[in-house]
Amino acid sequence: MIDTWFFAALCFGFLALCALLRVIPGPERNDRIVSFTAAVTLASAAALVLTIASGNLFILDAAIVIALILFAGIAGYAKFSGGEKA
């Protein structure tokens, strides 16, 4: 029988894959960035659940690093994209 935590990680992974598939046909660059952010966030959630299921903390460390890199990248894009100035 499949463990509930592994099933939850599989569901989060599937949702991340669906969000990643939305990146390709995105109509604008901002839409693609939002879907990529959602995909990485869901993948981080899958890694967190997988950490709980397996008890291996290395997976959690990798997920935290990936989420921090994503945050820094999105903040840098927002700053240097030349958007509206207040």
C-alpha positions in Angstrom: 0.0 0.0 0.0 1.3 3.5 -0.9 2.1 5.8 2.0 0.0 8.9 2.3 3.0 11.2 2.3 4.4 9.7 -0.9 1.0 10.1 -2.6 0.9 13.8 -1.6 4.4 14.3 -3.0 3.3 12.6 -6.2 0.3 14.9 -6.4 2.4 18.0 -5.8 4.9 16.8 -8.4 2.1 16.3 -11.0 0.7 19.8 -10.3 4.2 21.2 -10.7 4.5 19.4 -14.0 1.2 20.9 -15.1 2.3 24.4 -14.1 5.5 23.9 -16.0 3.7 22.8 -19.1 1.9 26.2 -18.9 5.2 28.0 -19.2 5.7 27.0 -22.8 2.5 28.4 -24.4 2.2 31.5 -22.2 1.0 34.5 -24.1 3.3 37.0 -22.4 6.6 36.9 -20.6 4.9 37.8 -17.2 2.5 34.9 -17.6 5.3 32.5 -18.1 7.2 33.9 -15.1 4.1 33.4 -12.9 3.6 29.9 -14.0 7.3 29.1 -13.5 7.1 30.5 -10.0 4.0 28.4 -9.3 5.8 25.3 -10.7 8.9 25.8 -8.5 6.7 26.5 -5.4 4.8 23.3 -6.0 8.0 21.4 -6.6 9.3 22.8 -3.3 6.1 21.6 -1.6 6.6 18.2 -3.1 10.2 18.1 -1.8 9.0 19.1 1.7 6.4 16.3 1.7 9.0 13.9 0.4 11.3 14.9 3.2 8.6 14.1 5.7 8.0 10.8 4.0 11.6 9.7 3.8 13.1 11.4 6.8 16.1 12.6 4.6 16.8 16.3 5.4 19.1 16.8 2.4 16.0 17.0 0.2 14.6 19.8 2.4 17.9 21.7 2.1 17.9 21.5 -1.6 14.3 22.7 -1.8 15.1 25.7 0.4 18.1 26.7 -1.8 16.0 26.4 -5.0 13.2 28.5 -3.5 15.7 31.2 -2.4 17.2 31.3 -5.8 13.8 31.6 -7.3 12.9 34.5 -5.0 16.1 36.3 -5.8 15.6 35.8 -9.5 12.0 37.1 -9.4 13.1 40.1 -7.3 15.9 40.9 -9.7 13.5 40.6 -12.6 11.0 42.9 -11.0 13.7 45.5 -10.3 15.4 45.5 -13.7 12.5 44.7 -16.0 11.8 48.4 -16.6 8.3 48.3 -15.3 6.2 51.3 -14.1 7.9 53.8 -11.9 5.9 55.2 -8.9 
